[in-house]
């Protein structure tokens, strides 16, 4: 294999597990640091992460040949050298790796080009690429099950490099470990237990939706009132059909367009769904998550899974397994650690119970996308009592931090206060005395959604007097982010 270190000696015989790093990571992290701190250096998070794994893993950068910015390349190499991090390099398969940014998979032929000779089994190989993404590989020609929802290469997302490294260190032969966890979790669900698992929106706390005794455990674990209904998750359309008594044409169109994905559809329920799931109402909220781990867990269990967010009722939603453990440890039977959630806020909820479809909760699919599919729908914050009752996340106070959160017009008014944390969207020339969490340095609302709960939780952990934030522009998923912020601000106040 053409992997060389800086002294041009081969590492062919190194039997450590292998971590490939797309070298674009280093340039991206340098640019982020420049924008946020005015310094063109690598982030401490990345350097610390690499130091933690450098002795247990063979690190290899994958880089382009002949067309790099040599000045930036020299600067990155110098920082790595000063940090005492020795990284080998290769130019194999870079173009194919770039394709990861589009579809999250690697064709088997590319794996062969990346790892010729199979001197390290694929299940001991990790690929870190831009956007805090980690790809792991199956060591078999297939999963052995033609109906499996798991691809042969699985890409996970993380909030920080610290989170990613912690996951890598706790998941030797990661693909195999995840499959074992899914089989165990599915067995627990089928027997009436509780399993916490990742979706693309937030982590859910799941139970068999057709078993009222199992569902009751969710309310007990979350300290959730029985008047707040649950969303039922399915792994395929055919699993949904017996759960409802009517499927309007427009609802079917949305399912074809947006499932699997962050869209929940409220429909008249069948007798298979017990009333505890729907707070006694005759409609049920159903969605099909796009996270392959969630889909495979549901498929293996053979059950539709009722699953609200895996946190204490009314509190900030969890987007990592650690978030779940911090609030619910000991109240569930198993947890599937699938990294961070890629959307980061809850699904859009649309009801087909009335004459005209109505968006009850904004989320990962915006109104414009829905209307481009089925035409005009109703929306807005004015809902009837019945509409509030038929969907989760409709109460005026929700998603709250323990630290009071305030919506403000000018963040600079709080710049001198060390006891105030700032949630910042975009860059700012203002220097804040208190801690700052960037929702998105580049002003990307999708990135802000993905980072929102993580950022809120971090500031909430710092014993501050107040958290302040300015609302995002009200377009696309920014509307859903603002919805969460406004409900969080309706929580505990100073």
C-alpha positions in Angstrom: 0.0 0.0 0.0 1.4 3.4 -1.0 1.3 5.0 2.4 4.4 6.9 3.4 5.4 8.8 6.4 7.4 12.0 6.2 10.7 10.1 6.3 9.5 7.9 3.4 9.6 4.6 5.3 6.8 2.2 4.7 4.2 1.5 7.3 2.9 -1.7 5.5 3.6 -3.9 8.6 2.0 -1.6 11.1 -0.9 -3.7 12.5 -2.6 -1.0 14.5 -6.1 0.0 13.6 -6.1 2.6 10.9 -7.6 6.1 10.8 -7.7 7.9 7.5 -8.1 11.7 7.7 -9.2 13.8 4.7 -6.6 16.5 4.9 -9.2 19.1 4.0 -10.2 18.7 7.7 -7.1 20.6 8.8 -7.7 23.5 6.4 -11.4 23.7 7.3 -10.5 23.8 11.1 -7.9 26.4 10.5 -10.4 28.6 8.6 -13.0 28.2 11.4 -10.5 29.3 14.0 -9.5 32.3 11.9 -13.2 33.4 11.6 -14.0 32.9 15.3 -10.7 33.9 17.0 -8.8 35.9 14.3 -6.0 33.4 14.3 -5.0 30.9 11.6 -4.3 27.9 13.7 -5.8 24.5 14.1 -8.5 24.2 16.8 -7.4 22.8 20.1 -10.2 20.3 20.0 -8.8 18.7 16.9 -5.2 18.7 18.2 -6.2 17.3 21.5 -8.3 14.6 19.8 -5.4 13.5 17.6 -3.0 13.4 20.6 -5.4 11.1 22.4 -5.5 8.5 19.6 -2.0 8.8 18.0 -0.4 5.9 19.9 -3.3 3.5 19.5 -4.0 4.1 15.9 -2.0 4.6 12.7 -3.0 8.0 11.4 -2.9 8.6 7.6 -3.9 11.8 5.8 -5.5 11.4 2.4 -4.5 14.4 0.3 -4.5 15.7 -3.3 -1.2 15.6 -5.3 0.0 18.6 -7.1 -2.8 21.1 -6.5 -2.7 22.0 -2.8 -2.2 25.4 -1.4 1.5 24.8 -0.4 1.6 27.7 2.0 -1.4 26.4 4.0 -0.1 22.8 3.7 3.3 23.9 5.2 1.5 25.7 8.0 -0.6 22.6 8.8 2.4 20.3 8.7 4.3 22.7 11.0 1.5 22.8 13.6 1.2 19.0 13.5 5.0 18.6 13.9 5.1 21.1 16.8 2.3 19.1 18.5 4.3 15.9 18.3 1.8 14.3 16.0 3.3 12.0 13.4 0.9 11.4 10.5 1.6 9.3 7.4 0.0 10.2 4.1 -1.4 8.8 0.9 -3.0 10.1 -2.3 -5.1 7.0 -2.9 -8.8 7.4 -3.6 -9.2 11.1 -2.7 -11.8 11.9 -5.4 -13.9 9.0 -4.2 -13.6 10.2 -0.6 -14.9 13.6 -1.7 -18.0 11.8 -2.8 -18.7 11.1 0.8 -19.8 14.7 1.2 -22.7 14.0 -1.2 -24.1 10.6 -0.3 -22.2 9.4 2.8 -21.2 6.0 1.3 -18.1 4.5 -0.2 -18.4 2.0 -3.1 -16.7 -1.4 -2.3 -14.3 -0.8 -5.2 -13.0 2.4 -3.6 -12.4 0.4 -0.4 -10.2 -1.9 -2.3 -8.2 1.0 -3.8 -7.9 2.6 -0.4 -6.8 -0.6 1.4 -5.1 -2.8 -1.2 -3.8 -6.1 0.2 -6.2 -6.0 3.1 -3.3 -5.7 5.6 -5.7 -4.3 8.0 -9.3 -5.7 8.2 -11.9 -3.1 7.1 -13.6 -3.3 10.5 -10.4 -1.9 12.0 -10.4 1.1 9.6 -12.0 4.5 10.2 -12.3 7.5 7.9 -12.6 11.0 9.4 -13.8 13.5 6.9 -15.0 17.1 6.9 -18.1 18.2 8.8 -17.2 16.1 11.8 -18.1 12.8 10.1 -16.8 9.4 10.7 -17.2 6.4 8.3 -16.8 2.8 9.4 -16.8 -0.3 7.3 -18.3 -3.8 7.4 -15.7 -6.6 7.2 -18.1 -8.9 5.2 -19.2 -8.8 1.6 -22.7 -7.9 3.0 -24.4 -7.8 6.3 -25.8 -11.2 5.6 -29.4 -10.0 5.6 -30.8 -8.7 2.3 -33.5 -6.7 4.2 -31.0 -5.0 6.5 -31.3 -1.2 6.7 -27.6 -0.9 7.4 -25.3 0.0 4.5 -21.9 -1.7 4.1 -20.3 1.6 5.0 -21.9 3.6 7.8 -21.2 7.3 8.3 -21.8 8.9 11.7 -21.9 12.5 12.7 -20.4 14.2 15.8 -20.6 17.6 17.5 -16.9 17.7 18.5 -13.7 15.8 17.8 -13.6 15.0 21.5 -17.0 13.2 21.1 -15.7 11.4 18.0 -12.5 10.2 19.6 -14.4 9.0 22.7 -16.7 7.0 20.4 -13.8 5.5 18.4 -12.0 4.4 21.6 -15.2 2.7 22.9 -16.0 1.0 19.6 -13.2 -1.4 18.5 -14.5 -3.2 15.4 -17.3 -0.6 15.4 -19.6 -2.0 12.8 -19.7 -5.4 14.5 -20.3 -3.7 17.9 -23.2 -1.6 16.6 -24.9 -4.7 15.0 -24.7 -6.6 18.3 -26.1 -3.6 20.2 -29.0 -3.4 17.7 -29.8 -7.1 18.0 -29.8 -6.7 21.8 -31.9 -3.5 21.7 -34.5 -5.1 19.3 -34.9 -8.1 21.6 -35.4 -5.8 24.6 -38.1 -3.8 22.7 -39.9 -7.0 21.6 -40.0 -8.1 25.3 -41.5 -4.8 26.5 -38.3 -2.9 27.6 -37.0 0.6 26.9 -34.2 1.4 24.5 -32.6 4.8 23.8 -31.5 5.2 20.2 -30.4 7.9 17.8 -32.5 9.3 15.0 -31.5 12.1 12.6 -33.5 14.6 14.7 -32.8 13.8 18.4 -32.2 10.7 20.5 -35.5 8.8 21.3 -36.6 6.7 24.2 -38.4 3.8 22.6 -40.9 1.1 23.5 -43.3 -1.2 21.6 -46.1 1.2 20.6 -48.7 -1.6 20.7 -47.9 -2.6 24.3 -49.5 -0.1 26.8 -47.5 -1.5 29.7 -44.2 -0.9 27.8 -45.3 2.6 26.7 -46.2 3.5 30.3 -42.5 3.0 31.2 -41.6 5.9 28.9 -43.8 8.3 30.8 -42.3 7.1 34.1 -38.7 7.4 32.9 -39.2 10.9 31.5 -41.6 12.1 34.2 -43.8 13.0 31.3 -47.5 13.8 31.8 -50.0 11.4 30.2 -51.7 14.2 28.4 -48.7 14.7 26.1 -48.9 12.2 23.2 -46.0 10.2 21.6 -44.7 9.8 18.1 -44.7 6.3 16.7 -41.7 5.3 14.5 -41.8 2.7 11.7 -39.2 1.3 9.4 -41.3 1.0 6.3 -44.5 2.2 4.8 -46.2 -1.2 5.1 -45.6 -1.1 8.8 -47.6 2.1 9.1 -50.7 1.1 7.2 -52.3 -1.1 9.9 -51.8 1.7 12.4 -54.2 4.1 10.7 -57.7 4.0 9.4 -57.3 6.6 6.6 -54.4 7.8 4.4 -55.3 10.9 2.4 -53.7 11.3 -1.0 -51.7 14.3 0.1 -50.4 12.5 3.1 -49.3 9.7 0.8 -47.5 12.2 -1.4 -45.6 13.6 1.6 -44.6 10.1 2.6 -43.3 9.3 -0.9 -41.3 12.6 -0.9 -40.0 12.9 2.6 -39.9 9.5 4.2 -37.6 8.4 5.6 -36.9 11.8 7.1 -37.8 14.4 9.8 -41.5 14.6 9.0 -44.3 13.4 11.3 -47.8 12.9 10.0 -50.9 12.9 12.2 -53.6 10.5 11.0 -56.7 8.8 12.4 -55.5 5.8 14.5 -56.5 2.2 14.3 -57.3 0.0 17.3 -53.7 -1.3 17.2 -52.5 1.9 18.9 -53.5 2.0 22.6 -54.9 5.3 23.9 -51.9 5.9 26.2 -49.8 6.6 23.1 -52.2 9.3 21.8 -53.3 10.9 25.1 -56.7 9.5 24.5 -57.2 11.2 21.2 -58.4 9.3 18.0 -55.3 10.3 16.0 -51.7 9.1 16.0 -48.5 10.9 15.0 -46.2 8.6 12.8 -42.9 9.0 11.1 -40.1 7.0 9.5 -36.6 8.2 10.7 -33.8 8.3 8.1 -31.0 7.3 10.6 -30.1 3.7 9.5 -29.4 2.6 13.1 -33.0 3.6 14.0 -34.5 1.9 11.0 -32.6 -1.3 11.7 -33.5 -1.3 15.3 -37.2 -0.9 14.5 -37.0 -3.6 11.7 -35.3 -6.1 13.9 -37.8 -5.6 16.7 -40.7 -6.2 14.4 -42.7 -3.5 16.3 -43.7 0.1 15.6 -41.8 2.0 18.3 -43.3 4.9 20.3 -40.4 7.2 21.1 -40.3 10.8 22.4 -37.0 12.5 23.0 -34.8 10.7 25.5 -34.7 13.4 28.2 -36.6 14.6 31.2 -39.9 16.1 30.2 -39.7 19.8 29.2 -35.9 19.9 29.2 -33.4 20.4 26.4 -33.5 17.6 23.9 -30.6 15.1 23.6 -28.5 14.9 20.4 -25.8 12.5 21.8 -25.9 9.3 23.9 -24.0 11.2 26.6 -26.9 13.7 26.8 -29.3 10.8 27.4 -27.1 9.3 30.1 -26.8 12.6 31.9 -30.6 12.7 32.6 -32.0 9.2 32.2 -29.2 6.8 33.2 -30.7 3.8 34.9 -34.2 4.4 33.6 -33.8 2.4 30.3 -32.6 -1.1 29.5 -30.1 -0.3 26.7 -28.8 2.6 24.7 -27.5 2.6 21.1 -24.6 5.1 20.8 -24.8 6.3 17.2 -22.8 9.6 17.6 -24.5 13.0 17.1 -27.8 13.7 15.4 -27.5 15.2 11.9 -30.6 17.4 11.9 -30.5 18.3 15.6 -34.0 19.4 16.2 -37.3 17.5 16.2 -39.4 16.6 13.2 -42.0 18.8 11.5 -45.5 17.6 12.5 -48.3 18.0 10.0 -51.9 17.0 10.8 -54.4 15.5 8.3 -57.2 15.2 10.8 -58.9 18.4 9.7 -60.2 19.4 6.3 -56.9 21.3 5.4 -53.5 19.9 6.3 -51.9 22.0 9.2 -48.4 22.2 10.4 -48.5 21.8 14.1 -44.8 22.0 14.8 -42.0 23.4 12.6 -39.0 21.1 12.2 -36.6 19.5 9.8 -38.8 19.9 6.8 -39.9 23.5 6.1 -43.3 24.7 5.0 -42.1 25.7 1.5 -40.9 22.2 0.8 -44.2 20.7 2.0 -46.2 23.1 -0.1 -44.1 22.4 -3.2 -45.4 18.8 -2.8 -49.0 19.1 -1.8 -50.0 22.8 -2.2 -51.1 25.2 0.5 -51.1 24.1 4.1 -52.1 25.9 7.3 -49.5 26.9 9.9 -48.8 29.3 12.7 -48.8 29.3 16.4 -52.6 29.6 17.0 -53.9 26.1 17.5 -57.0 24.6 19.0 -56.9 22.7 22.3 -57.3 19.5 20.3 -54.4 20.3 18.0 -52.2 21.0 21.0 -53.2 17.7 22.4 -52.6 15.6 19.3 -48.9 16.5 18.8 -45.9 16.5 21.1 -43.8 19.7 21.5 -46.9 22.0 21.4 -46.8 23.2 25.0 -45.7 26.9 25.4 -42.7 26.0 27.5 -40.4 23.2 26.3 -36.8 22.4 25.5 -35.7 24.5 28.5 -32.3 24.9 30.1 -32.0 25.1 33.9 -30.2 28.4 33.3 -32.7 31.2 32.3 -32.6 31.8 28.6 -33.5 35.2 27.2 -34.2 36.3 23.6 -32.6 39.7 23.1 -32.3 42.3 20.3 -28.7 43.2 20.9 -26.2 40.7 22.3 -23.6 43.5 22.7 -25.6 44.7 25.7 -24.3 41.7 27.6 -20.7 41.7 26.4 -19.2 42.8 29.7 -21.0 40.2 31.8 -18.9 37.2 32.7 -21.9 35.4 34.1 -23.8 35.5 30.9 -23.4 33.0 28.1 -24.0 33.9 24.5 -25.4 31.8 21.7 -24.0 33.4 18.6 -25.2 33.0 15.0 -22.6 34.2 12.5 -19.4 36.1 13.4 -19.1 39.1 15.6 -16.4 41.7 16.1 -17.6 42.1 19.7 -15.5 40.6 22.5 -17.7 38.9 25.1 -16.5 38.5 28.7 -18.7 35.4 29.2 -18.6 32.1 27.3 -19.7 32.0 23.7 -21.2 29.1 21.8 -21.4 29.4 18.0 -24.5 28.0 16.5 -23.0 28.6 13.0 -20.0 30.8 12.3 -21.0 30.9 8.6 -24.6 31.8 9.3 -26.0 28.5 8.1 -29.4 27.8 9.7 -29.1 24.0 9.1 -25.8 24.0 11.0 -27.4 26.1 13.7 -30.2 23.5 14.1 -27.7 20.7 14.3 -25.7 22.5 17.0 -28.5 24.2 19.0 -29.1 21.7 21.8 -25.5 20.8 22.2 -24.6 24.6 22.5 -27.5 25.2 24.9 -26.4 22.2 27.1 -22.8 23.4 27.2 -23.7 26.9 28.4 -26.2 25.4 30.8 -23.4 23.4 32.5 -21.3 26.4 33.4 -23.3 27.8 36.4 -24.1 31.0 34.6 -26.8 33.6 35.6 -28.2 33.9 32.1 -28.0 32.7 28.5 -28.8 35.2 25.7 -29.5 34.7 22.1 -30.8 36.7 19.1 -33.4 35.0 16.9 -32.4 33.7 13.5 -33.8 35.0 10.2 -37.2 33.4 9.8 -36.6 31.3 6.7 -36.2 27.6 6.1 -35.2 25.6 9.2 -34.4 28.9 10.9 -38.1 29.2 11.7 -37.9 25.8 13.6 -34.8 26.9 15.5 -36.6 30.1 16.6 -39.6 28.0 17.7 -37.3 26.0 20.0 -35.6 29.1 21.4 -38.9 30.8 22.1 -40.2 27.8 24.0 -36.9 27.4 25.9 -37.2 31.1 26.8 -40.6 30.5 28.2 -39.0 28.1 30.8 -37.4 29.1 34.1 -36.5 32.8 34.3 -34.4 35.0 36.6 
